[in-house]
Amino acid sequence: MAHFAKPENALKRADELINVGQKQDALQALHGLITSKRYRAWQKPLEKIMFKYLELCVDLKRGRFAKDGLIQYRIVCQQVNVSSLEEVIKHFLHLSTEKAEQARSQADALEEALDVDDLEADRKPEDLQLSIVSGEKGKDRSDRELVTPCFKFLWETYRTVLEILRNNSKLEALYAMTAHKAFQFCKQYKRTTEFRRLCEMIRNHLANLNKYRDQRDRPDLSAPESLQLYLDTRFDQLKVATELGLWQEAFRSVEDIYGLMCMVKKTPKSSLLMVYYSKLSEIFWISSSHLYHAYAWFKLFSLQKNFNKNLSQKDLQLIASSVVLAALSVPPFDRSQSASHMELENEKERNLRMANLIGFNLEPKFEGRDMLSRSALLSELVSRGVLSCASQEVKDLFHVLEHEFHPLDLGSKIQPLLEKISKSGGKLSSAPSLPEVHLSQYVPSLEKLATLKLLQQVSKIYQTIRIESLSQLVPFFEFSVVEKISVDAVKNNFVAMKVDHMKGVVIFGNLGIESDVLKDHLAVFAETLSKVRAMLFPVPSKASKLGSIVPNLADTVEKEHKRLLARKSIIEKRKEDQERQQLEMEREEEQKRLKLQRLTEEAEQKRLAAELQERRKQRILREIEEKELQEAQALLEETEKRMKKGKKKTLLDGEKVTKQTVMERALTEQVKERQEMEKKLQKLAKTMDYLERAKREEAAPLIEAAYQRRLVEEREFYEREQQREVELSRERHESDLKEKNRLSRMLEFKETFQGEVISRREAEFDRIRTEREERISQIIRARKQERDMKRKQMYYLTREEERIRKLQEEEEARKLEEAEKRKKQEAEHKAKLDEIAEKQRQRERELEEKEKKRREEVLKGPNAPPARPTESAVATAAAPPASGAGKYVPRFKRQTAEVSGPAAAPPAAESDRWANRGPPPADDHWGSDRGQSQKSDKWTSGREIAGPPPAEGGGDRWVPGPRGSDRPSGGDAWRSGEERRSPFGSSKPRPAQR
């Protein structure tokens, strides 16, 4: 980096480099000067250097260089000359805008050239490939290369300027102007992505201002001018967001305005509030938040009526009609009735947030006011006189929907009113801040509301109505649309109805009666069942009652004991919780006391440190005064020594002499001495002037005589030299003629030698050229052979890779086919096993049905006494079997014995007899398809039907069947030489299969 003695030298050097076309070197030279620590003091040439530097940055599109230079220049002139920084930034913005406009004017198709999703993104890989492959560039690509970089640089310029000015309180107006230009840039060229980034950047700037409040040049938001600039910026942001259709960003802008007002605790002007509420109403309408949209319109009506003195009666009527229709468009039911607790909490928080935004309450807490609702809004419209200001058809519509009961002709009364309302609307002449009012936008919501009201009124007079009749009552929609509306109403408990399409009727219910009955229907049902049981089975005598209670006495005592133990543990746990809370409270009080004591000690230490600092400061001041007094005394003595004796000035005793006084006196004496010396020098200069004039007057005639003599001598010398030069020229000419005659004899030999040399050199040149051409041809042949060899190798490798890939694909296809085939076989096998199992289950069900019928016949015998169901079951289960211990016991008796308890359990010998038998042989198919429990049940039923399996010493044997065979059983089997016993209980002889 070159070092310049003066800044002007760097500017000259840059101009020289620009003149020879080296703009990048000129930019580097100026960048080195701006970032150098030698030029940190502001000078006027630095401003010119910055102008030239920014021009180079704009020409070369070097945004990083421009940002770095502006940051360094801000450091230089922040405290000295801020206006210079302002001029430089304005010049930078002007250059960037002019460059972008110039590029735009050169492009014929601007929208195609600006068809880029993100101005901050680099070029895509496909664009780079296209630029390499295509030789000639099309018009669209030339436009893209010409226009897009300029607009990228302009966008980067806006970001750079906003970053530099974000913490500068002296350039707030320039910050607001730059933000406004950036918003207009996004609006003009439909840059939605850049607009979101710009809003986020400005939002972060304000957050950092609040976060770092101890900055030196931080803007003061409490000042009216600063607050107005920031508000104007946010309102411009809100307007551009709505015009671009970015409704989410518009809502965030509304929250930014509300947050800014909460910071400064000050309500903006009424004109800004009108814009605020108009945009807020648009946002809520787009988001289908009809309740908040109606409240925003109500706020607009209040502002226009109170602050707009030029408001005409026609515009007031149109605004009031919009407010009433917006309130009527709100759904008449509360959607939070069927919501969960979490949804209710979220809805409550959302209502609180929206209420603060709409009410513009600068306090974050929503103190003591009801939440927003449709009924509250309608009552407020009536009490505030909004309904009286609306048009006549809106009033009629309000009374028909809210106060009248016409279930059969409600649609016919409302339809002509809606037709008149849909034709109303237009621009407001006396309220320019409000958007154009169109009452037709509320017609679909009002038709839906009329349908809901009609359904509610019809449900009060009808229990059943035909679908055709109900469709005739609703002229707005078809019945399919009415059915969708009714589903939403039923879901939110607005109306109770059912649609029976098979019968073609609509059935209405009563919400109040159903809710009262369903509230305690289980208790009523239990009481009714208890009464029926008491009538069927009357209460027995006390002895029987005691006998029924005594068997359960142990369980009752055990339950009571457990209950008491649980109560004791709960009481102990509560005591422990209370003690723990008391300990925590004591600990907190102790912590508070220690904290208060620590704060007191810290305050005392700070006070002592402040006193010590003050004493130290006083001591230093006294030492400084004493030192200055000593220096003043020494300076006084030195001054008195320099002064002349006649002019010595005496000092009074006791006079307080300070260093400043002595310095002033010494300075006065020095001034007097300097004045006397100047007078002496003036007198001496006048004397020397007279003397010099006299000398020149005497020397003038002598100088003239010497000059005349010198002229004569010079003329004689010139004539003499001229004559000598003529003689020498004549002699040289004669000698040259003699030399020419002497050399003319060798001219023929010279030409012969020249011809020989030229022919020899031509032959050598031809030989060298021939050798070079042969060598080049050999190299070309060798390279061609090498390329052919590489091409053949590449072809061979490609074919080999394709062959290997095909083999791999064939192998994979073969494996996949085998797997599918194996899965298919397993599925078929499993289906066969399921079929066999289903047959077995069917046989078991038939046996159980037969056994159940037989048991019922036994129980219904003529001599059987009437008994309760439970007592009969217990008696049946407790009866011992008629035969011996080894006799078969039916399944239902074993199940009843297990249920009735240990009193009715079978003898131990019976259970041991069946338990000691070993398990049946394992069957792979049974174990894999049905599980262990099903397998055990199957073997149990087999023993019941066909008896136990054969003993180990018998003739039968267990032979595993082949897997995957096509036998109907699909599994293993008991085989013998002549017959086979089926595991399912069949004993039919079959020939052995191999």
N, C-alpha and C positions, 0 to 999 in steps of 0.2 A: 504494500500500500504506500503510495506516494504521500509525502508530508508537504504541505503548502504553508508558506509563511503568512499569507493572508487568504481569507475566503475568496476574494476576487480572483486570485490565481486559479483556484479550482474551477470556478465558473468559466474562465477563459479556456482552460484546458478541456473542459467538457464541450464547449462550443467548437474547438478545433477538432475533437474526435467526432462530433456529430457531422461536421462538414465533410469529413473523409468517409462517412458511412459506418463508423464504429460506435453505434449507440450503446451497445452492451458495455463497452469499456468506459464510456462516459458515465453510464449509470453506476458502475462500480466505483469510479473515482468520486462521484458526489456522495455515494453511500458511505465510503470510507471517511469523507470529511464530516458528514452529519453524525455518524456514530463515534467519532473521535472525542476523547475527553479534553482535548486542547481547546475546543470551541464550545464550551458549556455556557458561556456568557452571551446573552442575546445581542445581536448586531443587525443592522438593517440589511447588509448583504446576505445574511442567512435566509431572509425571506425570499429574495430573488432566487437563491440557490434552491430553496424548497419548491418554488414554482417550476423551475427547470427540471428538478428531480421528479416531480409528479408528472410532468409532461412526458418524460422518458418512460416512467412506469406505465402510463396509460398507453403509449405507443407500443411498448413491448409486452403489455399485459402481465406485468409483474406485481401481483397483488401482495405477496409477502414482503417485497421490498418497500412498497408504499406503506404498509402497516408499520413496519419497523422504523421507517423514516419519520412517520407522523408521531409515533410514540417518543422517539428521541427529541423531536422538535417540541412536543408538549412538555417534556422535562425542562427544556431550555427556557421556554417563554411562559410557563405556567404562572410564575409569581412576578414576572416583569412586564410582559405585554401579551395579554390573552387575546386582544383583538387581532394580533398578527396570526395566531393559531386559527382564529375564526376565518380570517381571509384565506388562509392556505387551504382549510378544509372546504370552504365554499368553492374555491378554484378547482380543487380535486373533484368535487361532485359535478361541477359544470363540465369539466373535461370528460369525465366518464359518461355523463348523459349525452353529451354532444357526439362522442365516439359511437355510442350505441345507436343514436338516431341516424347518424351517417351510414352505419352499416345496415340499418333497417331500410333506409331509403334506397340503398343499392340492391337490396334483395327484392325480387318480384313476387315471390310466394312466401310471405312472412309466417303464416300459420304452419306450413309444412316445415319451414326451417326451424321453428321453435317447438317442434313436436318432440320434446324431450321430457321424460318423467321427472328428472332431478337435475337442477343446474349445478349441483355440487358433485355429481357423479362423474367418473372418468369415462373414457370411450370404451365401448363394449368390445369383446374379442371378435364378434362377427363383423363389426364395423372395420376393425383393423384388417381382417382377412379380405373384406370386400375392397378396401383401398389398395391392397397389394395385388389382388388378382386382376381387377379392372384397370386397363391402361388409361382410358379417357374418363374423366369425371363428368357426371351428369350435372344438370342444372340444380337439382335438389341437393346434391351433395356439396356443390359449390356454395349454395345458399347456407347450408348447415355449417360449413367451415367458416363462412364469412360472418354470419349473424350470431350464431350461438356463442362463440367465444367472447364477443363483445358484451352480450347480455350476462354471461357468466361473470365477467369482470365487473359489470355494473352492480350485480347483486353482491359480489364480494366487497365492492366499495361501500355499499350501504351497511353491511355488517361491520366492516372495519371502523367506519365513522361512529357507529353506535357504540362499539366497544370502547373507543377512545373517549367519548364524551359522556359515558354513563355515570361517572362520579364527579363531574365538573359543574359546580353550582353557578359559575359565571357564563356557561354556554348552554343553559337549559333550553333556550329558544332554538338554538341550532340543533340540539338533540331532537326536539319535537318536530322541527321542520324536516329533518332527515327521516324520522319515522313516518311522517306523513307521505314523503316521496316514496319510501319503500312500500307503503300500503297501496299507493296509487299504481306503482309498478306491478304489484301482484294483481291488482284489480284489472289493469289494462290488458295484461297478457295472460290472465286466468292461471296464475301460478299458485295453485292450492298448497302444494308441498312447501314451497318457500314461505307462504303466508303462515302456515302452522309453525315453522321454525322461527319466523320473526316474532310471532306472539309469544312463543316460549322464551325467546331471548329477552324481550322486554319484561316479561314476568319475572325472570331470574334477576334482571337488573334491579327491579323494585324490591325483591326479596333480599338481595344483598345489601341494599341501602338500609333496610330495617335490621338486618343482622349485624352489620358493622357500623354502629352509630358513632364511633370515635374517629372516623376518618376526617382528614384535614379539610378537604374541599367538598364534603358531602352536601348535596342539595337539601335544603330545609323544606320539608313538605308542609309545615305549618304556615309558611308564607303564602299569602293569597295568589301571588303571581306564579309561584312554582306549582301550587295545587291546581290552578287553572290549566297550566300547560300539560300536566300529567293527565288531568281529566279529559282535555281535548284529544290527547293521544289515544286514550282508552275508548272514547266515543268514536273516533275515526276507525279504530280497530273493530268496534262493534258493527259500524255501518258496512265496512268492506266485507266482514264475515257474512253478514246477511245477504249482501249482493252476490257473493260467490257461492251461496248455498251451503256454507259450512256451519250448520246449526249447532253442532257440538262445540265448535270453537267460539261461536257467538255466545253460547251459554257461559262458557268459561270467561269470556270478556265481561259479561254481566257480573259474574262473581268477582272479577278483578276490580270493577268499578265499586261494587259494594265493599270489598275488602279495603280499598283505598279510602273510602269514606269512613269506615270503621277506624282506620288508623288515625285520621285527623279529627274525628268526632265532629264533622261539619257536613250539613246537607247541601248538595249542589243547587244551582239555580233552577228555576222552574222550567226554563227552555231546555236545559239538559235533561231534566227529569221527564219531560214529555218524550224526548227521543228515547230515553231509557225504557220507559214503559211501552212505547210503541214497538220497539224491537223485541222486548220481552214477550209481548202478546203474540208476535209472529212466531217466536221460538216455541212457546207453549202450544200454539195451534198446530205447528208442524209435528210436535211430539205427541199430539192427541191428548194433552193434559187440559181438558176443557175447563175444569174448575179453576186452575191457576190462570188460564187465558181469560176467563170471565173477571177474575179479580184484577188482573192487569188492566183490562178495559175500564173497570170501575174506577181505578186510580187515574187513568187518563181523563175520564169524564170529570172527576173532581178537580184535577189540575186545570183543564180547559175552562171550566165554569168559574173557578176562583181567580185565575191569573190572566186569562185571555179576555181583555176588554173589548176587542174587536170581533168577538165570536158572534156570528149571525144566528138567528133563530132556526134557520133551516139546518145549518151544520150542527147546532146543539141537539136538534131533534134526531138527526142521523146518528150522532154519537150515542145518545141515550138509547135509541133502538138497537144499536149494536151491543150495548151493555146488557140490555134485557134479553136479547136473543142468545148472547153468549152464556148468560146464566141459565136460561132454559135448556141449552144444549148439554148441560152437565147431566150425566146419568143419574136417575133418581134413587139408586140403591148404593149402599156402601159395600165395596168389594172386600173389606177387611173382616167380614163376619165369619167366613170360612177359612181365614188365613191362620197360619201357625203363630206361635208366640214370637219366633224370630222375625217372621214377616211383619207382624204387628209392630215390633220395636223398630224395624227398618222404616216402615211406613210412618211411624210417629216422628222419627228423626228427619225423614224427608219432608213431612209437612212442616216441621219447625224450620227447616232450612228454606223452604219455599215461602213460608210466611214472612221470614225476615227479609227475603229478597223483594217480595211484593210490597210488604208494608214499609220497606226501607227503614227498618228499625236499626239504628246504629249500635244499639246494645246487643251483644251476642245472645243474651238470655231472652226467652219469650215469656215475659212475666205476666202471669195471671190472666191471660186472654184465651178465649176458646180457639180451638183449631179451626181451620178453614173447612166450610161445609156448604152444600147447596142450599139448605134451608136457611142458614144464617145469612147467606148472601142475598137470597130473595127477600127476606124480611128487611134487610138493610136497604135494598133498592126501593122498597115501598116507603120506608120511613124517611129516607133521604130525598124523596121526590124525583127519583130517576124515572120511575114508571110514568109519572105525570108528564114528563118532557118527551116521552117517546111518541111515535106515530099511532094513529088510531087502530090500524090493523095489528100492530104489535100488542097494544093494550087488550084488544079482543082475544088475541091468541093466548096471552097470559091468563086472562080470566077463564077461558075455556079449559085450559090445561090444568090450572091450579085450583080453581074454585067451583067449577060446574061439574055436574054428574050426568053425562049423556052417553051411556054405553052403546046405544044402537045407532046414533047419528053423529058420533064424535069425529069420524073420518070425513064425513060430508061437510061438517062445519069448518074443519081445519084446512081442508084442501084449497078452497078459494083464498083463504088468508095467506097460505104459503105461496100461492101463485103471485099475489100482489107483492109479498115481501121479496120474492126472488127477482123482481124487476126494479127494486129500489137499490140505491147506492150511487157511488160516484166520488169525485174528488172534493175535498174540503177547501173552499176558497179562503176562509178566514182562519184556517189552522194548517199552515204549510208544513209544520213538523210532523203531522200525522200522516200515515200512509193512506192510500186510496181505500175507501170503505166499500165492501161488497157484501150485502146481506144475503146473497144467494149461497154463500159458503156454509151458512147455518141450516139450510133447508134439509139436507140428509139427516143431520142429527135431530132436528125437530120432528121429522117423519118417524124416526126410530123411537123418540120419546112419546109421540102420539100413539104409536103401536103398543108400547108398554102400558101407557095409561088406559088404553082401551081394553087390553087383556086384564088389567087389574079390576076395572069396573065391571067387565063381563063376568069375572070370577065371583063377584059379590051377588049377582042376581041369577046366575046359572050354575048348575052342577055339571051338566052335559050339554054340549052344543055340537052340531054337525060342522065338519070342516068346510063344506061349501058355504054355509051361513057365515062362519067366521071370516072366510076369505072375502065375502061381499062387504063385511063391515070394515075391512082394511083395504082402502083403495090405493095405498102407496106401494105395497109390495105383493109379490106372489107368496103362496103359503109356505114354500120352502124357506124363503127369507124370514117369514114370521116365525117359523119353527126354530131357526137359528137364534133369533132374538129371544124367543121364549126360553131356550136352553140356558142362555146367560142369565135371564131373570130368575129362573128356578134355582140355578146354582147359587145366586146371591140372595135367596129367600125373599124375593120381591113378589112372586106369585107362585102358587102351587097348582100345577096342571100336568096332565098326561095326554099324550096323543096316541090314539088307537087307530092305526091305519087299516087294520082288518075290518073294523066296524065303521070306520070313517067318521069318528067322533073325537072331540076333545073333552077330557074330564077334568074338572076343576076341584080343588080341595080347599080346606080351611087351614091357614097357617097357624092361627091362634089355638084352635082345638087340637090339632095334631101335636103341636109343641107341648101343650099341657098334658095330653095323654101319654105321649112318648117319654115324658120326663120321669114317670114312676110306673111304667108298664110292667117292669119285672116284679116290683113289690106287689102290685095287684094280682099278677099271675100267681105268685107264691101264696098269697092269702087264699085265693080261690082253690088252689090245689090242696091246701091244708084243710079247708072245710070239706071238700070231697072225700079226702082220706078219713076224716073223723066220722063222716056218715057211713062209709063202707066198713070201717073197722072201728067200732066203738071202744072207748077206754075201758080196759079190764079192771078187775078188783084190785085192792091194795096189795094183796099177797102176790098176785101175778105181776103187779107193777114192781113190787120189791124184788121179785125173782128175776125180772128182766133188767133191773138196775144193778143187782149185786154182781153178775158176771162182768159188767163193765166198770165196777168200782175201782179196780186196780188201775185201769187206764185213766179213769177220771182223776184219781189221786196223783198219778204220775204226771198228767198234764198240768194239774194245779201246782204241783211242786216245780215243774219246769217254768210255769208262768211266774211263780214267786221268785225263783232264782233269776229269771230274766229281768223282773222288776228291780230286784236288788242290784243287779249289774248296771241297770240303767241309772238308778239313783246314785250309785258310786261313780259312774261315769260323769253324771251331771255335777257331782261335788268336785271331781277332779277338774272338769272344765271351768267351774266357778273359781276354784283355787288358782288355776292357771291364768284365768283372765285377771284375777286380782293381782297375781304376781307380775303379769305383763303391765298392768296399770301402774303398779309401784315402780317397775323398771322404767316405764316411760316418764313418770314424774321425776325419778332420779336423774334420767337423761336430760330432762328439761332443766332441772336445777343445775346440773353440771354444765349444761350449755349456757345458761344464763350467767353462771359464775365465770365461765371461760370468756364470754363476751365482755363481762365487766372487767376482767383482768386485761383483756386485749385493749379495751378502751383506755384503761389506766396506763398501760404501756405506751399506747399511741400518744396520750397526753404528755407523759414524761419525755418521750422522744421528741415531741414538738417543742416542749420547753427547752430541752437540751439543744435542739437545733437553733432555737431563737437566741439562746445565750451565746452559742458559737458564732452565730451571725453577727450579734452585737460586738463580740470581741474582735472579729475580723474587721468590722467597720472601724472600730477604734484604732486598730493597728494601721489600717490604711490611712486614716486621718493623721496619725502621728508621723507615718512615713512621708506623707505629702508635706507636712509642716517642716520636717527636716530638709526635704528636697527644696522647698521654697526658701528656707534660710540659706542653704548653700547657693542656690541660684541668685539670691539677692546679693550675697557677698561677691559673687563673680561679676554680677552686673555693675556693682559699685566700683569694682576695680577697673572695669573697662571704661567707665564714664570718666570724663575729664574732671579735674579737681575744681575748676570754676563752676561746673554744671552739676556737681554732686548734689543729690537730693536727700535731705535728711528725713528719717522716719521717726514718727512720734513714738515715744515709749508707751508700751501697752497696746499699741495698734495690732490688731489681729491680722497677721499676714498669712495668706494662703498661697499655694503653688500657682493657682490661677491668677491671683493678683500680681504676683511677681512676674509671671510670664507676660501678662498684659503690659506691665511697665517696661519690661525688657524689649518687647515687640515695639512699643512706642519709641523707645530710644533708637532702636535699629532703623525704624522708618525715618526718623529725623536725620540720622547719619547718612542714610542712603540718599535722601533729598539733597543734603549738602554736597555729597560726592557727585551727584548728577549735575548740579549747578557748576561745579569746577570743571567737569568734563565738557559741558557746553561752551564754557569760556575758552578752554584750550582748543576745542574744535574750530571755533571762529577764528582764532589766531592762526592756526595751521591752514585754514582756507585762504586767508589773505596772503600768506607766504607762498602757497602753491600757485595762486593766480599771478603773482609777480614773476615767479620763475618762468611760467609758460609764456608770458608776454615778451620776455627777453629772448627766449629760445626760438620763437617763431620765425624771424628773418634768417637765422642761421640754418634752420632745417630746410627752408626754400632754396637757398644757394646750394646746399649739398645735393638736393634732389636734381637740380639742373645739371650739375656736373655728372651725376650718375647716368643721366639720359644720354649725354654725348658719348661716354665710354661704352655703353651698351650698344649704340648704333655702330660704332667702329668695329666692335667684336663680332657682330652679326655679319657684316660685309666680308670680313676676313674669313670666317668659317664657311661662308657660301662659296667663295672662290676655290677654296681647298677641296670641297666636296665635288665640284664639277671636274676638277683635274683627276681625282681618284676614280670617278665613274668612267671617264674616257679610257684610262689605263686598264680597268677590269674588262671592258668590252673587247679590246684588242687581244687580250690574253685568252678570252673565251673562244674567239674565232680561231686562233691557232690550235687550241685543244680539240675543237670539232674536226678540223681537217686531219688531225693526227689519228683520231679514233674511227673515222669513216671507213678505214681499210678493214676492220674486223667485223663489220655488220653481217656479212654472209656466214661466217663461222658461228656467230651467235644464234642465227635462225636455225642452222643445222642442229646444233646442240639442244636447242629448245624443243625441236620436233622429236628428237630421240628420247628425251626425258618424258615428254607427254605420252608417247606410244608405250614406253615401258610401264608407266603408272596405270595406263588404261588396261593393259594385259593383267597386271596384278589385281586390279579392282574386279575384272571379270572373273578371275579365278576365285577370289574370296567370295563373291556373290554366288557363284555356282555351288561352292562347298556349303555355304549357309543354307541355300534352298534344299540341297540334299539332306542336310541334318534336320531341317524343319519337317520335311516329308517323312523321314524315319520316325521322328517323335510323334507325328500325327498318326502313323500306322500303328505304332506301339500303343498309344492311348486308345485308339479304336479297338484294338484287340483286347485291351484290358477292360474296356466298357462292355464288350460282347461277353467276355468271360464272367464279369459280375452279373450281367443280366441273366445269363444262363443259370448261374448259381442261385440268384434270387428266385427264378422261376422254379428251379428244382426244390428249393426250401419251401416255397409257397404250396406246391403240389404235395410235398411230403406232409406239411402241417394240415392241409385239407384232408389227406388220407387218414392221418391219425385222429383228427377230429371226427370224421365220419365213423371210424371204428369205435371211438368212445361213445358217440351218440347211439350206434347200433347196440353196444353193450348195455348202455343205460336203458334203452327201449326194451331189450330182452329181459333185463332185471325187473323193470316195471311191469312187463307183461306177466312174468312169473309171479310177482307179488300179487297182482290183481287176481290171477288164477288161483293162487293159494288162498287169498281172502274169500273168493267165491266158493271154493270147496269148504272152507271152514264155516261159512254162512249156511250152506246147504246142510252140513253136518249138524250145526246148532239147531236149524229149523226142524230137522228130524227128531232130535232129542226133545225139543220143546213139544212137538206133537205127541211123542210117547208120554211125556210128563203130563200133558193135558188130559190124555186118556185115563192115566192113573188117577189124577185128581177127580175126574168125573166119576170113576168107579167108587172112590172114597166118599164123595158127596152122596151117591146113591145109597151106599151102605149106611151112612149117618142118617139119612132121611128115613130109611127103613127102621133103624134102631129107635129113632125119635118117635115114629108112629107107634111102634110096639110099646115104648115106655108110656106114651099118652094113654094107650088102651089099658095098660096095667093100672095106671093112676086113676082112670075113670071107671074102675070096677064098681059094682053095685054096693059092696060092703065098705067102700072107702069113706071114712068120715070127712066132713068138710073142714078144711084147715087153710091157714094163710099160706101164701106161696112160699115164703121163706121157711116156715116150719115144715112144710111137706118136703122141700128140697133137703133140709137138714136130716129129716127122718129117713128119707130114701138113701142119702149118702151114708148115714150111720148104721143102716141095717147090714148085718153080716151076710155073706153069700151063703146060698143054700147048700152048696157042695163043699168039698174039702178045700184045704189050703192051696192045692195045686190046680184048682179049676180056673177056667178063663173068666176074667172080669171085663165087662164091656168098657168102652172108652168113656161114655158119659158118666158112668159110676166113678171111675177113677178121677175124672175132672171134678165132679161134685165133692168127692172126698177131699181133694186137695183144697178146694175153696172153703169148705166148712171148718177147717182148722184141725188141730191135732186130735180132737176128740173123735172125729170121724175118719181118721187115717186108717188105711188097710194094715193088716199085721205085718210085722217086720219080716217074717218068713216069706210072705208073698212078694214084698218089694225086693228082698235079697235074692229071691229065686230068679227074678227077671234081671236084676242088676248084675249078678255074677256071670251071666252069659257074656261071652266075648263079643266084640263088635263084628258085624258082617264084613266080608271081604271088601276092600276098597275098590271103588269103581271110578276110573279117571274121568269118564264123561259125567257121572253124577256129581263128583266133587268139583269139577270145573264149571258146570252149568248152573247148578242149583244151590250150592253151598252146603255147609255141614249140617245146618238145622233141617233143611229139606231132606237130606240124605237119611238122617236119623228117623224122621217121620215116616219116610217110605219103608224103611226096614221094620218099623213098629207095625205099620198096617199090614205088611207082608206076613209078619208073625201072627197077627190076628186072623188073617184069612187062611193062609196055607200052613200055618204052624212054624215052628223054629227051623232054622237051616239044618242040614244033615250034620251028623257028628263026624269027627275027624276020621274014625275008622271005617266009615261007610264006603259004598261003592262009588258014590259021586265024587267029583273033584272039580276044583275051580280052575278053569282054563281061560286065560285072557284071550279075547277075540282080537282079530287083526284090525288095526286102525285104518280108517279111510275106506273100509269095505262098504258094499251096498246092501248089507243086511238090514232088515226093518228095525231091529233093536238098536243097532248102531253102537253097541258097547260089548262088555264082557258077559259071560254067561256061565251058569252051572252046567257042566257036561258030564255024561256017563257014556257007557258003551252003547246003550239002546235008546235012552230018553234024556231030556234036559229039563231042569226045574227053573222056571223064570224067577228072577228076583222080585217080580211084581205080584207073586202069589199064585200064578198059574202053574198047574202040574200036568199039563197036556203033553203026552210023549211026542217028541219030535226027533227026526233023524239028525245025527251029528253033522255039522257043517265043517268043511275044511277050507 
